[in-house]
Amino acid sequence: MRAGDRRALSLVYQAAFSSGPGAESWSEKAADARVYQVLKSKHPAWVACLYRQPVGFAFLSIREGYNGPYGELTEVAVHPFFQGQGIGTKLLKKLKDARKRYRLKTLYGLVYKGPAEGFLKKSGFKPSRRSSVFALHR
């Protein structure tokens, strides 16, 4: 990463997660704190750039499970201005390649119903038959 990339990633994060279905209102400060948290975790991360400016990213958490290591898509996002151009697909390809490199038994991600769900299905991910997601909201 170069100086200034973290701020640019924070702006991509803020734009990506503050728009669309399931959007939350991310402040620039909160987005920067989240990006910093993920980057300092030392887990693998990929950044998609156009003209040397970040426009998307993929963060992967690697954990140890019963049957060996597995990967969790922590966050995958593309700035709304650049969606639909194949950037997310290329980021997911990098994650799939990482699955082989890190010998991950499983690679999974949690998404809201809607476009992100369809995007993962189109990229070869399948709904899990073994688990359900439950949430408790305030």
ABEGO torsion letter per residue (X at the ends): XBBGAAAAAAAAAAAAAABEBGBBBBBAAAAAAAAAAAAAAGBBBBBBBBGGBBABBBBBBBBBBAAEBBBBBABBBBBAAABGAGAAAAAAAAAAAAAAAAGBABBBBBBBBEAAAAAAAAAGBBBBAABBBBBBBX
